[in-house]
Amino acid sequence: MEGDPRRPRQRRPHQQHLVRVAAGRGPPWHRGRTVLIGDAAHACPPTIAQGAAMCLEDAAVLAELLTGRTPDPLAAFHARRLPRVRAVVEASIQLCR
């Protein structure tokens, strides 16, 4: 039954990913010495056209952390970028509704 308020709405896989990213419950963006940035780590709907900008921000932050004296730069990268990524994904989801 379409639209039955008693049944939870089923999300598609890409929607589930967006919800996990927005909630900060997604998988880490690194494993070992490999790290994902941009849409590979935190894709969001194109409603506010931030994909390229977010990738550039990721690259700048990652470069800063890798060239500094941060003990665990990949974990620090995830922690530092997550609030910004969450805000962009949430804004993009709001515009999709």
Backbone as ProteinMPNN parsed JSONL, in Angstrom:
{"seq_chain_A": "MEGDPRRPRQRRPHQQHLVRVAAGRGPPWHRGRTVLIGDAAHACPPTIAQGAAMCLEDAAVLAELLTGRTPDPLAAFHARRLPRVRAVVEASIQLCR", "coords_chain_A": {"N_chain_A": [[0.845, -1.172, 0.0], [0.836, 2.029, -1.033], [2.111, 4.86, 0.544], [1.068, 4.371, 3.079], [0.713, 5.388, 6.327], [1.308, 3.857, 8.529], [3.269, 2.109, 7.892], [6.798, 1.91, 7.764], [8.691, 3.975, 5.593], [10.339, 2.663, 2.813], [13.703, 2.976, 1.991], [15.799, 3.677, -0.802], [19.016, 2.269, -1.796], [20.902, 4.425, -2.288], [19.671, 6.48, -0.928], [19.745, 5.532, 1.674], [22.475, 5.659, 2.115], [22.874, 8.45, 2.081], [21.431, 9.215, 4.342], [22.911, 7.917, 6.341], [25.37, 9.275, 6.069], [24.591, 11.918, 6.657], [23.867, 11.589, 9.289], [26.255, 10.976, 10.41], [26.995, 8.346, 10.659], [28.178, 6.789, 8.804], [30.568, 4.612, 7.113], [34.125, 4.696, 7.925], [36.302, 6.922, 6.116], [38.695, 5.992, 5.361], [41.106, 3.344, 5.082], [43.728, 1.624, 6.27], [46.42, 2.862, 4.483], [44.957, 4.097, 2.575], [42.709, 6.509, 1.388], [39.494, 7.935, 0.9], [38.097, 10.665, -0.889], [35.928, 13.493, -1.525], [33.087, 12.852, -3.632], [33.38, 10.091, -3.592], [33.677, 9.459, -0.95], [31.624, 10.803, 0.39], [29.053, 11.217, -1.064], [26.439, 13.351, -2.283], [23.107, 14.546, -3.06], [22.723, 16.401, -6.152], [21.575, 18.888, -5.714], [22.468, 21.32, -4.573], [24.803, 21.703, -5.844], [27.5, 21.118, -4.887], [29.496, 19.23, -5.148], [32.112, 19.297, -6.515], [33.295, 21.409, -5.125], [33.323, 20.425, -2.509], [35.086, 18.301, -2.808], [37.463, 19.664, -3.397], [37.786, 21.046, -0.999], [38.146, 18.84, 0.706], [40.595, 17.858, -0.333], [42.338, 19.997, 0.258], [42.259, 20.094, 3.087], [43.147, 17.5, 3.698], [45.744, 17.562, 2.582], [46.904, 19.507, 4.216], [46.82, 18.192, 6.717], [48.371, 15.896, 6.194], [50.89, 16.942, 5.688], [51.556, 18.102, 8.018], [52.158, 17.691, 11.541], [50.384, 15.855, 12.579], [49.305, 13.177, 14.561], [47.592, 10.979, 13.735], [46.677, 11.385, 10.801], [44.633, 10.592, 8.968], [42.406, 9.758, 10.459], [42.006, 12.164, 11.769], [41.342, 13.741, 9.605], [38.818, 12.714, 8.852], [37.349, 13.335, 11.185], [37.555, 16.107, 11.188], [36.352, 16.912, 8.77], [33.761, 15.853, 8.808], [31.623, 17.402, 10.169], [31.183, 19.566, 8.336], [30.594, 18.198, 5.951], [28.293, 16.848, 6.768], [26.552, 19.048, 7.151], [26.302, 20.039, 4.509], [25.224, 17.809, 3.139], [22.797, 17.476, 4.557], [21.533, 19.937, 3.941], [21.259, 19.646, 1.19], [19.593, 17.402, 1.051], [17.299, 18.455, 2.232], [16.457, 20.27, 0.265], [15.695, 18.502, -1.673], [13.312, 17.475, -0.858]], "CA_chain_A": [[0.0, 0.0, 0.0], [1.658, 3.231, -1.189], [1.795, 5.987, 1.402], [0.432, 3.961, 4.327], [1.492, 6.005, 7.407], [1.674, 2.864, 9.546], [4.441, 1.354, 7.436], [7.965, 2.759, 7.53], [9.03, 4.156, 4.185], [11.549, 1.957, 2.398], [14.642, 3.848, 1.288], [16.689, 3.056, -1.79], [20.396, 2.236, -1.271], [21.562, 5.736, -2.27], [19.041, 7.274, 0.123], [20.272, 5.03, 2.933], [23.822, 6.213, 2.241], [22.753, 9.866, 2.437], [20.979, 9.292, 5.73], [24.056, 7.55, 7.182], [26.348, 10.375, 6.021], [24.031, 13.057, 7.381], [23.855, 11.268, 10.715], [27.614, 10.696, 10.864], [27.099, 6.92, 10.957], [28.732, 6.079, 7.653], [31.859, 3.97, 7.365], [35.256, 5.639, 7.854], [36.707, 7.235, 4.743], [40.043, 5.477, 5.127], [41.482, 2.016, 5.561], [45.17, 1.541, 6.074], [46.976, 4.095, 3.924], [44.087, 4.527, 1.475], [41.653, 7.413, 1.849], [38.557, 8.424, -0.115], [37.685, 12.052, -0.714], [34.88, 13.936, -2.451], [31.896, 12.014, -3.778], [33.682, 8.697, -3.256], [33.512, 9.311, 0.498], [30.392, 11.398, 0.923], [28.215, 11.728, -2.159], [25.161, 13.938, -1.902], [22.335, 14.929, -4.252], [23.305, 17.571, -6.819], [20.669, 20.031, -5.607], [23.162, 22.577, -4.283], [25.996, 21.709, -6.692], [28.686, 21.267, -4.05], [30.385, 18.092, -5.306], [33.497, 19.683, -6.816], [33.793, 22.25, -4.036], [33.602, 19.569, -1.354], [36.295, 17.543, -3.119], [38.599, 20.577, -3.234], [37.955, 21.255, 0.443], [38.75, 17.604, 1.228], [42.006, 17.8, -0.749], [43.096, 21.007, 0.999], [42.367, 19.664, 4.488], [43.994, 16.31, 3.731], [47.126, 17.993, 2.348], [47.362, 20.186, 5.434], [47.036, 17.201, 7.775], [49.457, 14.981, 5.831], [52.18, 17.634, 5.721], [51.769, 18.584, 9.386], [52.638, 16.718, 12.537], [49.221, 15.206, 13.165], [49.633, 11.762, 14.817], [46.787, 10.096, 12.887], [46.066, 12.364, 9.901], [43.422, 10.124, 8.285], [41.315, 9.854, 11.429], [41.784, 13.597, 11.983], [40.655, 14.213, 8.398], [37.408, 12.336, 8.97], [36.756, 14.105, 12.277], [37.497, 17.531, 10.827], [35.467, 17.143, 7.621], [32.408, 15.345, 9.004], [30.587, 18.423, 10.41], [30.905, 20.308, 7.098], [29.933, 17.263, 5.034], [26.947, 16.642, 7.297], [25.75, 20.247, 6.875], [26.016, 20.106, 3.068], [24.312, 16.705, 2.79], [21.49, 17.796, 5.124], [20.941, 21.015, 3.148], [20.902, 19.095, -0.111], [18.42, 16.541, 1.261], [16.139, 19.333, 2.492], [16.002, 20.826, -1.011], [15.103, 17.409, -2.468], [11.976, 17.115, -0.345]], "C_chain_A": [[0.892, 1.237, 0.0], [1.193, 4.321, -0.226], [1.089, 5.625, 2.701], [1.261, 4.503, 5.489], [1.908, 5.026, 8.494], [2.916, 2.082, 9.167], [5.624, 2.298, 7.257], [8.297, 2.814, 6.043], [10.339, 3.451, 3.867], [12.435, 2.923, 1.617], [15.442, 3.034, 0.294], [18.112, 3.108, -1.25], [21.07, 3.603, -1.237], [20.951, 6.64, -1.207], [19.548, 6.831, 1.491], [21.668, 5.582, 3.181], [23.755, 7.67, 2.685], [22.347, 10.035, 3.891], [22.123, 8.955, 6.672], [25.089, 8.669, 7.214], [25.85, 11.549, 6.846], [24.04, 12.826, 8.887], [25.251, 11.006, 11.273], [27.838, 9.231, 11.201], [27.682, 6.117, 9.8], [30.055, 5.427, 7.999], [32.984, 5.006, 7.325], [35.694, 5.81, 6.405], [38.114, 6.748, 4.449], [40.166, 4.063, 5.674], [42.96, 1.864, 5.246], [45.696, 2.886, 5.59], [46.143, 4.64, 2.768], [42.964, 5.38, 2.038], [40.788, 7.828, 0.652], [38.238, 9.884, 0.176], [36.573, 12.361, -1.708], [33.704, 12.978, -2.473], [32.156, 10.552, -3.455], [33.47, 8.442, -1.764], [32.14, 9.749, 0.975], [29.555, 12.043, -0.181], [26.925, 12.327, -1.606], [24.408, 14.324, -3.171], [22.903, 16.212, -4.861], [22.497, 18.858, -6.649], [21.35, 21.348, -5.261], [24.538, 22.635, -4.947], [27.288, 21.935, -5.903], [29.707, 20.16, -4.225], [31.835, 18.465, -5.529], [34.092, 20.52, -5.69], [34.156, 21.411, -2.815], [34.869, 18.749, -1.581], [37.541, 18.422, -2.949], [38.862, 20.869, -1.76], [38.619, 20.034, 1.079], [40.239, 17.564, 0.919], [42.854, 18.79, 0.038], [43.303, 20.589, 2.452], [43.295, 18.456, 4.598], [45.463, 16.683, 3.525], [47.706, 18.666, 3.592], [47.691, 19.174, 6.537], [48.205, 16.265, 7.467], [50.829, 15.636, 5.9], [52.494, 18.198, 7.1], [52.283, 17.479, 10.282], [51.474, 16.046, 13.265], [49.512, 13.722, 13.354], [48.871, 10.784, 13.924], [46.027, 10.978, 11.893], [44.777, 11.886, 9.235], [42.216, 10.137, 9.213], [40.98, 11.319, 11.701], [41.042, 14.212, 10.8], [39.163, 13.928, 8.499], [36.714, 13.193, 10.035], [36.589, 15.578, 11.902], [36.49, 17.812, 9.723], [34.009, 16.766, 7.89], [31.37, 16.434, 9.302], [30.21, 19.208, 9.145], [30.149, 19.431, 6.105], [28.487, 17.048, 5.477], [26.052, 17.842, 6.975], [25.362, 20.334, 5.397], [25.026, 19.022, 2.655], [22.907, 17.005, 3.326], [20.799, 18.894, 4.32], [20.471, 20.495, 1.798], [19.66, 18.198, -0.007], [17.173, 17.384, 1.475], [15.585, 19.909, 1.191], [15.336, 19.76, -1.891], [13.679, 17.1, -2.047], [10.9, 17.974, -0.915]], "O_chain_A": [[1.632, 1.458, 0.958], [0.01, 4.661, -0.191], [0.554, 6.513, 3.366], [2.42, 4.114, 5.63], [2.781, 5.342, 9.302], [3.548, 1.46, 10.022], [5.478, 3.368, 6.666], [8.193, 1.814, 5.333], [11.333, 3.624, 4.573], [11.974, 3.6, 0.698], [15.727, 1.858, 0.515], [18.402, 3.895, -0.349], [21.746, 3.924, -0.26], [21.649, 7.482, -0.641], [19.759, 7.664, 2.372], [22.013, 5.932, 4.31], [24.501, 8.08, 3.573], [22.867, 10.906, 4.588], [22.301, 9.622, 7.691], [25.628, 8.98, 8.276], [26.599, 12.114, 7.643], [24.203, 13.767, 9.664], [25.411, 10.832, 12.481], [28.763, 8.899, 11.942], [27.672, 4.886, 9.831], [30.603, 5.67, 9.075], [32.812, 6.081, 6.75], [35.473, 4.93, 5.573], [38.669, 7.06, 3.396], [39.446, 3.65, 6.584], [43.379, 1.966, 4.093], [45.448, 3.92, 6.209], [46.581, 5.547, 2.061], [42.342, 5.023, 3.038], [41.287, 8.042, -0.452], [38.124, 10.29, 1.333], [36.311, 11.579, -2.622], [33.366, 12.367, -1.459], [31.228, 9.838, -3.075], [33.121, 7.331, -1.366], [31.561, 9.129, 1.867], [29.38, 13.261, -0.215], [26.391, 11.867, -0.596], [25.007, 14.419, -4.242], [23.502, 17.021, -4.151], [22.723, 19.823, -7.38], [20.842, 22.406, -5.631], [25.342, 23.516, -4.644], [28.069, 22.834, -6.218], [30.709, 20.146, -3.511], [32.709, 17.995, -4.8], [35.262, 20.357, -5.343], [35.172, 21.656, -2.165], [35.64, 18.527, -0.647], [38.555, 17.969, -2.416], [40.012, 20.931, -1.325], [39.537, 20.169, 1.888], [41.053, 17.271, 1.795], [43.969, 18.464, 0.443], [44.406, 20.717, 2.985], [44.136, 18.4, 5.495], [46.333, 16.168, 4.227], [48.852, 18.421, 3.967], [48.718, 19.289, 7.207], [48.948, 15.882, 8.371], [51.826, 14.957, 6.145], [53.588, 18.717, 7.322], [52.783, 16.457, 9.812], [51.587, 15.711, 14.444], [49.929, 13.06, 12.403], [49.47, 9.842, 13.407], [44.857, 11.288, 12.117], [43.9, 12.705, 8.96], [41.116, 10.492, 8.791], [39.811, 11.676, 11.846], [40.211, 15.103, 10.977], [38.341, 14.812, 8.257], [35.621, 13.711, 9.806], [35.597, 16.211, 12.263], [35.836, 18.854, 9.742], [33.11, 17.314, 7.253], [30.291, 16.386, 8.711], [29.031, 19.481, 8.919], [29.178, 19.874, 5.492], [27.57, 17.066, 4.656], [24.906, 17.659, 6.565], [24.221, 20.665, 5.073], [24.09, 19.291, 1.901], [21.925, 16.804, 2.611], [19.603, 18.795, 4.046], [19.399, 20.87, 1.323], [18.786, 18.235, -0.873], [16.106, 17.059, 0.955], [14.369, 20.021, 1.034], [14.514, 20.081, -2.749], [12.92, 16.515, -2.82], [9.728, 17.796, -0.584]]}, "name": "protein", "num_of_chains": 1, "seq": "MEGDPRRPRQRRPHQQHLVRVAAGRGPPWHRGRTVLIGDAAHACPPTIAQGAAMCLEDAAVLAELLTGRTPDPLAAFHARRLPRVRAVVEASIQLCR"}
